[in-house]
Amino acid sequence: MTDRSQSVVWSSDARADLAEIWGYYVAVAGRHTADKIVREIGEACLLLEDHPFGGRARNEVRLGLRSIAASPHVIFYRVTNDVAEIVRVLDGRRDLDEIFARSDS
């Protein structure tokens, strides 16, 4: 048995969310803050490499969805073959039900 964990997989929506978050914080708080926030999100996602089921089940949002917090952001993901796929990275203060209702994935 190997001790090596598998990397997380990022969906195109999640990558776009991360770029949007970075761009927003660059505009309102500067590059240093934007880099720090994106780094914190990345560090939270690294935990999923070793513990893909470590997040909270979010079946009320979508069946099979899980989440972890990188406050104020919420990282939504699903696990397939013990590998976490980051589905979305959203500000937890947004209307999450509406966002996921608009999305088919």
HELIX and SHEET records of a PDB file:
HELIX    1   1 SER A   12  ALA A   29  1                                  18    
HELIX    2   2 ARG A   31  ASP A   50  1                                  20    
HELIX    3   3 LEU A   96  ARG A  102  1                                   7    
SHEET    1   A 5 VAL A   9  TRP A  10  0                                        
SHEET    2   A 5 VAL A  83  ASP A  91  1                                        
SHEET    3   A 5 HIS A  73  THR A  80 -1                                        
SHEET    4   A 5 ARG A  66  ALA A  70 -1                                        
SHEET    5   A 5 ARG A  56  ALA A  57 -1                                        
END                                                                             
